[in-house]
Structure formats: C-alpha cells, structure tokens
Amino acid sequence: MKIIQRLLALLCLLSPTTMASESNDEAIKEMPNFQHKDWELACDNTGTCRAAGYNPESEYENLVSVMLTRKAGNKQKVSAEIQFRTTAYYGGDSCPSEVYFVINRKGQGDIRLSKACTGKLNKKQTQALLNALKKVSVIKFGTKRDTFILSDQGATAVLLKMDEYQKRVGKPSALIKKGKSKEAVLQPKAKPIITIPVMPKAKKHLTFGLLKSNLKKQLNKLPCDFVNKNTDIWAYALNDKQSLLEIPCMMGAYNYSAYYVVVDKQLNEVQATVGEGNGYENGIISGYWKGRGVGDCWASVEYAWNGEKFVLSSDSYTGMCRGFAGGAWNLPSYVSEVKHSDK
C-alpha cells in the first residue's frame, strides 16, 4: 500500500488497508477495518476481531478508550479492556487504583487499574457494557475528581460488522442481530508460521548513479518522491544469489519511507517488489509511521524472508488519533509467528 493511504487511514479519513505482498495478499484483502463515529473495528487473519471505542471527540482532557476482543468460534466470549488518560496524569499525577463504572446512573462496580491506567472488565461488567452499546446510553467511569464518558456513537454499527465478519448474524452468539440459525460461525485459524533462515551479514552502500542502466530504469518506475544519481542505496545480501535493495522513497516532517526490492546478486534487474518500510535487519523489513506529529496514532508493517521471498508477517495500527501517546491499542489485520532458524 502507498504510504499516503496508511497515513490518511490513521487520520481517520480512510479505513486502513494492507500493503501489497506478492505471496499472501489474497489472504489479507478480506480483513475488515471499519470506522463509524467514535468506534472502529479491526479483524485479523486468525478470525479474531477487536472493536475500540473512545470518548466523544469534543472531549480532549479526560480520555477513555475500551477495546472489545472476540475470537472466532462457536463459544467464544467477548473480553473488555479499558484505559484512561488525563492532562493531570500526563503532568505527573499518579493513576488512581480504581474507577467506578456507571451505565444510565446504575452502578456496575469498580474497575481496578494498573499504574499505566489500564484495566479489565469482569464478565458481568462486560455484558452490561455490551447491552448498553446496543441502545442510546450514558456510560461513565470516574473518580471523585475526574469523570470519563465513553461514547456509544457508532458502537452498534461496529459490533454488527464484527458479527458479520465472524458469521454470527441471525445466530445465538450474535451481539446485535441474534437468531436461532444453526449454521456454522467462522472458525478460528492458526497463525501462519514463518521461518527465517540464517541470514548473511553482508551489506553494501551504493549510489543510484552507479547502478546499471537496466536496473535504474526499473527503479525509476517505483512510486517514490525522489530518486536521483546521488541517492544513497543499501544492498543487503539475502543468499549467494540475491540481494535486497533499500531505496529512499519519501521524507516528511515526521515520517520516512524506503522502498524495498529483491534483485539478483549482480544487480542486473528487479526480481520482486516488496513494498514500503523504514528499516531492515536479519531477514525482516519493518515500517513504522506516525499519523500525525503528536504521535497518538501509528501504523506498522513487517515482511519476513522465508528463504524464497518476503511475505507479510505483521500489519497493524494503533487506532484513531485520540490523544493517547503512542496510540491507544494494537489493532492488527495480519498476525503470524516468526521464527529464526539456527541452521
């Protein structure tokens, strides 16, 4: 995916989509990322879905976010996590040890918090929250000093989308549109396992002007903002026949992006294009990008070398840009287990 699409997604103008990958892109295309008002959804390739909700966007001092997670499968329950931020906590005040939880003026018990202002709802609290999100509700958390309001705007649409992806609509396990259908729901899939062989350490510094003319013609077709004869290029050995080229592609106020292609060892031609990132090490291309300067939303991607080609190993973002330093949550659309071979 082009970097501008990913950054626009973080700014909530688009829903995120996955960068291109020659080997496993087909498996990613159907992973839904959906945003509506103050709620959003991300489902990954194992069938697990995560819905995140926030305080109303007009509130910028007392911040709250909830993440609802549900795995694919017949008897999977929803789990709920919560986190808080206030200008006081940023300023050095310690996080409270617990907060109260109220729905439509009815107490739901207290929630214990970690020193990082995160906590988990119990089963009863989670069910009460799910029931409240199906209708217009006033959902509050707080202490004697602070009140945090969780928006219900967009929740029903997001939870319905979760049900649709996990094939629960019209079935007893649906969150929104329950029914008596006995048709199968989406079953969970195991994480793909990617094994990276022992990688050579060799790397070489080049400039674009020193490359062979045929390779330069191919690289000039890449979707990059700037490439000239003085552009610095790094070549990393992948094996005794192939190398990985890292070509600077985009430089912004707070983001950098390179483009990665696999070439033959003699640097004659491009054998495969991988995509964008901003770092390579030991068989893994990684990319991390801010959605905006304050750093409250990020996108990330990783590709792993399996001995034959680079395959997508991770694709994720941290949710809407809502004031949480480093991003509120990890909302992946693709997950895998990456192993390094010792042979």
N, C-alpha and C positions, 0 to 999 in steps of 0.2 A: 504494500500500500504506500502511496506517496505520503511523505511526511506531513504535508499540509492537511490532509484528511484526518490524520491522527490528532493533530493539534486542534483542529476545528471540533473534533469529537470531544476533546477534553473541555473545550469552552462551551459545550452543550449545544452547539449549533447542529451537530450531526450525531447519530449514534455510531459507536466505534465499529470499524470493520477490520478484518485481519489483513496483514501484509501478505503479498504473494509468496507462495512457496511451491516449487515445482513438484515436490513429492507428496505433500499431504494437504494441499489447499482444498481439495474436494471435500475433505472431512470437516473443514472449518466453515465452509460457506453457510451452512445451515445453523450455526451457533447464533442464537438471537441476542442482540443487545438492544434494549428498548428503554426509552426515557419518556416519562409523561409527568409534567408539572414538577412536584418535589420528590418523585420516586423514579427509580431506574432498575433495570434487570440485566443480568449477565448470566448466561448458561455456558457451561464448558463441554468439552468433548466426552466426558465421562457421564454426562447427563445431570450433573449437579447444577442447580440454579441458585443464584444469590440475588436477593432483592434488597436494595438500600433506600431508605427514606431519610429525610432531613427536616430541620426546622424550616418554617417559611423563609423564603429568600430575603424578605424585608428585615429579618432579624439578623444582625451581624455581631452581636455581643455574646449572647448566651446560645451556644451552638450545641445541637444534639443530632446524632445520627444512629439509626438502627439498621442492622443487617440481618435479614431472614435467609437462612440457608436450608435447602432441602435437596437431598439426593434423589436420584431416580429409583424407582422400585415400588413394589406394592405397599409395604407397610412403613415407609419412611416418614418420619415426623419432621416438623419444622423446628429449627433451633433459632434463637434470637440473641444477638449481641448488641451492646449499646456503648456509645462513648460520648463524652461531653468535652466542651472547651468553652472557656470564658476569657475575657480580657484580663480578669483578675488572676486566673491560673497561669496565663502566659506571663503575667508580671511577677510571678514567683510564689503566689499563694499556693498552699498545698491543696491537693484534690480532696474533697470530702470522702469519708469512708463509706458512705451510703447515700442514696437518694430515695425519696418517696416516689410512688408511681400511682397516678390517678387518671381514671377514664370517666369522663362525664360526671365529675365530682365524687366518684366512688373509688375509695382506696383499693389498691391492688397489692399492697405490701411494699416493703423496701427492697432495693437492689443494692447489693454490696459492690463497691468499686475498688479497683486496683489503684496503685499510686499514679498510674497513667490515665486515670479517669475512664477506665473501661470496665464493663461488667457483663454478666449473662442473666437473662431472664429465666426463671424456672418454668416448668411445664404449664402450670396454672396461669402464670403471667403471660406466657407466650400465647396461649389460647385466647386469653382475654384481649390481648392486642390484636390478634387476627380477627376476632369478632368485631372489634371496634373499627378496623380498617375497611370493613365491608359496607360501612354507612358513614354518614356525617358524624364525626366525633371530636371531642376536645380531649387531647391526650397530653398529659403534663407529667413532668418529672421535676424534682427540685429539692432544695434545702430551705432552711429558714431564710437564707439570704437570696438565693437565686431560683428562678423558675425557667424551665426549658420546655418549649412546646414543640411536639412532633407533628408535622403536617400530615393530614390524611389525604391531601390533594394528589391524585394520581395513583394512589395505592391500589384501588380496585382494578384499574386497567393493567397495572404491572403484575399483580397476582394472577389475574386472568391469563395474561400472556405466559406466566410460569406454568399454569395448569395446561395451557395449550401445548407448550413445548414438551411437557412430560406426559402428554396424552391422558390427562385426568378429567377433562371436561365431560360432564354427564356421568361421572363415576363417583363412588362413595368417598374417595380420597381427595376430591377436588376441593380447593379452597373457596372458590367463588360459585361456580355452577355445578352443584352436586347432582347426582343422579344414581340410578340403580344399574347402570350398564356393567356387565361383567367382562367387557373386552379388556385386553391386556393394556397396562400402562407401559410407559417407556422403561426399559430395563437398564440398569447401570452397566457401563463399560469400564474395563480396567484401563489404567493409564498406560499409554504406549511406553515401551522401554527402549531407549536409545543408547547404544554402547559406542563410546568414542574410543578409537584405537590409540595406542601410544603415538603421540604426535611429535614430529621433528621440531627442533628449536630454531632452525634456520630462518632468518628473515633478511630482507634486502631493501635498502632505500633507493628509490628511483625518482626521476622527474618525468613528467608527461612527454616532454620534448625528446627524450632519449628512447622512447618506445618505438617499435617497428610500426611502419605506416598502416598496415592492415589492422593491427590492434588499436591504434589510435582512432581509426575510422569507426571501429565498433564501439569504443568507449565514448566517442563524441555523440553517440545516439542515446546515451543514458540520460535520464530525467534530472540532470544536475544543473545548478545555477551557474557554476563557474568551473571551467577546466581550461587551462592554457599551458603553454610549453614549460612554465616554471612550477606547475602544480606538483606538490610532493605526493608520491605514491609509495605505499609499502607493499612488498610481496612476501607472503608467508608461505613456507613450504608445507604442503599437505601430505605428500608422499614423494617418491622418487620420480613421479611423472607429472604432478600437478601442483599448482600454487594458487593461493588466494590473493587477489589484489584488493587493496583498500584505497578508494578514490574519494577525496574530499568532495562533498556534494552540496551542502547547504550550511551557511553560517548566519545565525540570527542573533538577536540581543541576548538570549539566554539558552539557545539550543544550537547544537552542532550535529550534522548528519553526514555520514560517509556512505558510499555505495560499494557493495561487495560483489565480485565476480570471480568465478573459477576459470583459470587459464591453464594451458599446457606449460610444462616446465621451461620451455624455450621462449615463452611469452609471445607466441605467434598469433593466437586467437582466443576469443572467449568461448569457453565450453558450456558454461551455465551462469545465469544471473541468479543471485540470491535475494538481495533486497537491501534495505537501509538499516543502519546501525551506527554506533559510535565507539565500538571497541571490539577487539578480537584477542582471545587468549586461549591457548590449549584446546583448540577444536570448537570453541564457542564464540559466535558472533552475538554481541549484545547491543541493545539500544535502549536508552532512557531519555525521555523528553518531558519537559515541563509544559503544562497547558497555558500557564501564564507566570509572570515574573515572581509573584509571591510564593510560588511553589506549593500550592494547596491541591494540585491535581497533576498526575503524572501518567504517562503511558510507557510500557516497556515491551520488549520483544527479544527473543533469543532463538538462534538457529544453532543446531549441533551437527558436527561432521560425523557421519556413521561409517566412514571408510570408503564410501562411494559418492556421496553427495551431502549437501547441507539440507537438513529437514527442520521444519519448525518444531521447537521444543517448548516454547512458552510464549503466550500472548496475553497481556493483561493491562488493566488500567485501574486507577485508584478511586474512580467515581467522580461525581460532579465537583466543580470548583466551588466549594462551600466553606472555605476558611480553615480547614483542618490542615495543619502543617504537615507536609509530606503526603497528603491525601488521606481520605477517611478510611478506605478499605482496600483490600486486594480483590478485584473482580476479574477473574481470568475467563477468557474464552477458549484457551487451549492450555492443557497441562500435560506433563509427561514425567517420566523418571529417567534422568540422565545418569549414566554410569561411565566411569573411565576404566578402560581395560588396562591391566598391568602386563599384558603380553604383546 
